[in-house]
Amino acid sequence: MGEDALEGNQPSLVPSAPLHDLAQRLIATGEGRLVSGLLAAVQHVHALVAETRPSADEMRAVIDFLTEVGHSADARRQEWVLLADVLGVSTLVEDMNAQRPLGATPNTVAGPFYRADVPETANGGSICRDGSGAPLRVTGRITDLAGAGLGPSLVEVWQANGAGVYENQEPDLQPEFNLRGRLVTDSLGRFSFHSVRPKGYRLPDDGPVGRVLTGLGLALERPAHLHFRVTAPGCQVLTTHVFDRSDPALARDAMFAVKPELLADITPDPDLAGAWRLNVTFVLAPLAGHTPQPTRGRI
Ligand SMILES: [Fe+2]
């Protein structure tokens, strides 16, 4: 990093004296990711201030808001993560770090409700542990980029119930691990399970982040979806969503995770009145320098 770091990174910004001095002090500490990242952050903050010219009262309001965000974060709730989510930063970071080749199912953020300690459910079994909700039978398969089945693969699934609530949000009302599954596919990558049709939900709006955004008229909606994480030998782990194509909130997802490839049709079950079906295919990308070996050819 050289003397012209400011000009090189932000040619339109005329450095203020404090910015110039701080940059020189940072550069003097040595090169490295922390120094370059901090310098970039400082440059952008100075540019933001120069552009918006906040009053002293406005500056105090910003500091009060950020202070409240910090006070609202604890072991059960991470308001900073929520702020990154609703500003689209979480998905931006995920997209940059989880590039997939053409044809592979896109990766998305896992969201705050993933649990790794879910007991295994038999392939074909039920993940609904309270018998509540409109029945949904999910069938699916795991393939490589050429369409060949990958199995046995591990499929983890978690979802909200028919009221849009996750099991760990109301532990007194829903059984432990309700609507969470951990299944192993057959040798052709096929799996199925019984569940209930999920409903969309709203991100928490009782903290400073929700209060500011809902005050602006933004509803923090999440369209109905199921979360999946798929692990197969020789492949990049896939963490993704499957969204209900019929949900009118698709264009307003507060976490910006909706992608055309992740929309799916939940259709009436012809064999059971009031029940639904969903079929999904997840296409996994190989690990760098690795060619997955399909077990028995194409599905
Ligand atoms: Fe979710």
Residues whose N, C-alpha, C, O or C-beta is under 5 A from the ligand:
A	BS01	LIG	G111
